Amino acid sequence: MNEEVWGRLDSWASNILDWKGLSGPSKVLVAVAWTALIVLGPFVFIWASNTYFGRDLPLTLWMPMSVMAVIIIVVGLIARQVALAARRDANRKDEA
């Protein structure tokens, strides 16, 4: 049974997040790259804001912003797993 899933990108973006075709070292490389993006992203944002837009954001905001990004991602991944489990449970009830 083919089910249409709303909100899923069936383009290159979903392939970036797909682990199935990657070898072990490639998975490590992707995890390191995503982690670096998440952790260093706020630092680059603060630097760019201060340099190009003349703001006076302290670099000490970098750590709370990085922690908040990690929290948001972890909560999103947990919510996704809960939703997938609920969908599987609903499908089992429909089949029974």
C-alpha atoms as an extended CHARMM CRD file, in Angstrom:
* protein
*
        96  EXT
         1         1  MET       CA              0.0000000000        0.0000000000        0.0000000000  PROA      1               0.0000000000
         2         2  ASN       CA              1.4930000000        3.3400000000       -1.0420000000  PROA      2               0.0000000000
         3         3  GLU       CA              0.5900000000        6.1150000000        1.3390000000  PROA      3               0.0000000000
         4         4  GLU       CA              1.0690000000        9.7670000000        0.5080000000  PROA      4               0.0000000000
         5         5  VAL       CA              2.8990000000       11.5040000000        3.3270000000  PROA      5               0.0000000000
         6         6  TRP       CA              2.2920000000       15.2250000000        3.6510000000  PROA      6               0.0000000000
         7         7  GLY       CA              5.1570000000       17.4860000000        4.5980000000  PROA      7               0.0000000000
         8         8  ARG       CA              7.9040000000       15.1740000000        3.3750000000  PROA      8               0.0000000000
         9         9  LEU       CA             10.3600000000       16.4790000000        0.8510000000  PROA      9               0.0000000000
        10        10  ASP       CA             10.8630000000       13.9350000000       -1.9130000000  PROA      10              0.0000000000
        11        11  SER       CA             13.7190000000       15.9070000000       -3.3670000000  PROA      11              0.0000000000
        12        12  TRP       CA             17.4320000000       16.2640000000       -2.7320000000  PROA      12              0.0000000000
        13        13  ALA       CA             16.7650000000       17.6270000000        0.7780000000  PROA      13              0.0000000000
        14        14  SER       CA             15.3520000000       14.3110000000        1.9910000000  PROA      14              0.0000000000
        15        15  ASN       CA             18.3150000000       12.4810000000        0.4620000000  PROA      15              0.0000000000
        16        16  ILE       CA             20.7440000000       14.5670000000        2.5090000000  PROA      16              0.0000000000
        17        17  LEU       CA             19.1500000000       13.3000000000        5.7030000000  PROA      17              0.0000000000
        18        18  ASP       CA             18.8920000000        9.6960000000        4.5170000000  PROA      18              0.0000000000
        19        19  TRP       CA             21.3990000000        7.3740000000        6.2170000000  PROA      19              0.0000000000
        20        20  LYS       CA             20.5820000000        4.2110000000        4.2630000000  PROA      20              0.0000000000
        21        21  GLY       CA             23.0630000000        4.5740000000        1.4140000000  PROA      21              0.0000000000
        22        22  LEU       CA             25.9970000000        5.7880000000        3.4980000000  PROA      22              0.0000000000
        23        23  SER       CA             28.9470000000        3.7840000000        4.7520000000  PROA      23              0.0000000000
        24        24  GLY       CA             30.1510000000        4.0040000000        8.3570000000  PROA      24              0.0000000000
        25        25  PRO       CA             32.8170000000        6.6890000000        7.7970000000  PROA      25              0.0000000000
        26        26  SER       CA             30.3980000000        8.7210000000        5.6830000000  PROA      26              0.0000000000
        27        27  LYS       CA             27.8250000000        8.6510000000        8.4740000000  PROA      27              0.0000000000
        28        28  VAL       CA             30.4390000000        9.9630000000       10.8930000000  PROA      28              0.0000000000
        29        29  LEU       CA             31.4030000000       12.7120000000        8.4550000000  PROA      29              0.0000000000
        30        30  VAL       CA             27.7740000000       13.7730000000        7.9730000000  PROA      30              0.0000000000
        31        31  ALA       CA             27.1750000000       13.7840000000       11.7440000000  PROA      31              0.0000000000
        32        32  VAL       CA             30.2730000000       15.9160000000       12.3280000000  PROA      32              0.0000000000
        33        33  ALA       CA             29.2800000000       18.3400000000        9.5670000000  PROA      33              0.0000000000
        34        34  TRP       CA             25.7300000000       18.7700000000       10.8990000000  PROA      34              0.0000000000
        35        35  THR       CA             27.0350000000       19.2010000000       14.4470000000  PROA      35              0.0000000000
        36        36  ALA       CA             29.5170000000       21.8390000000       13.3090000000  PROA      36              0.0000000000
        37        37  LEU       CA             26.7600000000       23.6630000000       11.4450000000  PROA      37              0.0000000000
        38        38  ILE       CA             24.4840000000       23.6310000000       14.4870000000  PROA      38              0.0000000000
        39        39  VAL       CA             27.1600000000       24.6870000000       16.9640000000  PROA      39              0.0000000000
        40        40  LEU       CA             29.0140000000       27.2120000000       14.8100000000  PROA      40              0.0000000000
        41        41  GLY       CA             25.9300000000       28.6650000000       13.1210000000  PROA      41              0.0000000000
        42        42  PRO       CA             25.0710000000       31.0190000000       16.0040000000  PROA      42              0.0000000000
        43        43  PHE       CA             28.7170000000       32.1410000000       16.2170000000  PROA      43              0.0000000000
        44        44  VAL       CA             28.7130000000       33.0640000000       12.5220000000  PROA      44              0.0000000000
        45        45  PHE       CA             25.3400000000       34.8090000000       12.9400000000  PROA      45              0.0000000000
        46        46  ILE       CA             26.6460000000       36.9400000000       15.8240000000  PROA      46              0.0000000000
        47        47  TRP       CA             29.8650000000       37.7430000000       13.9770000000  PROA      47              0.0000000000
        48        48  ALA       CA             27.9900000000       38.7180000000       10.8110000000  PROA      48              0.0000000000
        49        49  SER       CA             25.4920000000       40.8180000000       12.7540000000  PROA      49              0.0000000000
        50        50  ASN       CA             28.2690000000       42.6890000000       14.5080000000  PROA      50              0.0000000000
        51        51  THR       CA             30.4490000000       43.0890000000       11.4320000000  PROA      51              0.0000000000
        52        52  TYR       CA             27.9820000000       43.8570000000        8.6620000000  PROA      52              0.0000000000
        53        53  PHE       CA             24.9900000000       45.3360000000       10.4680000000  PROA      53              0.0000000000
        54        54  GLY       CA             26.7880000000       47.2820000000       13.1970000000  PROA      54              0.0000000000
        55        55  ARG       CA             25.0360000000       45.5460000000       16.0770000000  PROA      55              0.0000000000
        56        56  ASP       CA             26.6920000000       45.0240000000       19.4080000000  PROA      56              0.0000000000
        57        57  LEU       CA             25.7860000000       41.4430000000       20.2510000000  PROA      57              0.0000000000
        58        58  PRO       CA             28.1810000000       39.9010000000       22.7810000000  PROA      58              0.0000000000
        59        59  LEU       CA             29.9010000000       36.6820000000       21.7470000000  PROA      59              0.0000000000
        60        60  THR       CA             28.8400000000       35.2020000000       25.0710000000  PROA      60              0.0000000000
        61        61  LEU       CA             25.4140000000       34.6610000000       23.4760000000  PROA      61              0.0000000000
        62        62  TRP       CA             26.9750000000       32.0170000000       21.2500000000  PROA      62              0.0000000000
        63        63  MET       CA             26.7760000000       29.2290000000       23.8330000000  PROA      63              0.0000000000
        64        64  PRO       CA             23.0920000000       29.7410000000       24.8120000000  PROA      64              0.0000000000
        65        65  MET       CA             22.1170000000       30.0090000000       21.1570000000  PROA      65              0.0000000000
        66        66  SER       CA             23.9500000000       26.7790000000       20.3290000000  PROA      66              0.0000000000
        67        67  VAL       CA             22.3720000000       24.9760000000       23.2770000000  PROA      67              0.0000000000
        68        68  MET       CA             18.9230000000       26.2120000000       22.2330000000  PROA      68              0.0000000000
        69        69  ALA       CA             19.5100000000       24.9480000000       18.6860000000  PROA      69              0.0000000000
        70        70  VAL       CA             20.4640000000       21.5180000000       20.0180000000  PROA      70              0.0000000000
        71        71  ILE       CA             17.4070000000       21.4350000000       22.2980000000  PROA      71              0.0000000000
        72        72  ILE       CA             15.0890000000       22.3870000000       19.4420000000  PROA      72              0.0000000000
        73        73  ILE       CA             16.5440000000       19.6860000000       17.1990000000  PROA      73              0.0000000000
        74        74  VAL       CA             16.3590000000       16.9910000000       19.8860000000  PROA      74              0.0000000000
        75        75  VAL       CA             12.7480000000       17.8600000000       20.7390000000  PROA      75              0.0000000000
        76        76  GLY       CA             11.8680000000       17.8290000000       17.0450000000  PROA      76              0.0000000000
        77        77  LEU       CA             13.4320000000       14.4110000000       16.5460000000  PROA      77              0.0000000000
        78        78  ILE       CA             11.6110000000       13.0450000000       19.5980000000  PROA      78              0.0000000000
        79        79  ALA       CA              8.3100000000       14.4740000000       18.3650000000  PROA      79              0.0000000000
        80        80  ARG       CA              8.9080000000       12.8740000000       14.9750000000  PROA      80              0.0000000000
        81        81  GLN       CA              9.5170000000        9.4670000000       16.5540000000  PROA      81              0.0000000000
        82        82  VAL       CA              6.3940000000        9.8030000000       18.7060000000  PROA      82              0.0000000000
        83        83  ALA       CA              4.3310000000       10.7460000000       15.6500000000  PROA      83              0.0000000000
        84        84  LEU       CA              5.7010000000        7.8130000000       13.6550000000  PROA      84              0.0000000000
        85        85  ALA       CA              4.9420000000        5.4320000000       16.5290000000  PROA      85              0.0000000000
        86        86  ALA       CA              1.4090000000        6.8140000000       16.7880000000  PROA      86              0.0000000000
        87        87  ARG       CA              0.9230000000        6.3770000000       13.0340000000  PROA      87              0.0000000000
        88        88  ARG       CA              2.1600000000        2.7690000000       13.1870000000  PROA      88              0.0000000000
        89        89  ASP       CA             -0.1810000000        2.0840000000       16.1030000000  PROA      89              0.0000000000
        90        90  ALA       CA             -3.0960000000        3.6200000000       14.2310000000  PROA      90              0.0000000000
        91        91  ASN       CA             -2.2860000000        1.5310000000       11.1580000000  PROA      91              0.0000000000
        92        92  ARG       CA             -2.2150000000       -1.6510000000       13.2510000000  PROA      92              0.0000000000
        93        93  LYS       CA             -5.6180000000       -0.8220000000       14.7340000000  PROA      93              0.0000000000
        94        94  ASP       CA             -7.0140000000       -0.1620000000       11.2480000000  PROA      94              0.0000000000
        95        95  GLU       CA             -5.7300000000       -3.5030000000        9.9600000000  PROA      95              0.0000000000
        96        96  ALA       CA             -7.1450000000       -5.4750000000       12.9020000000  PROA      96              0.0000000000
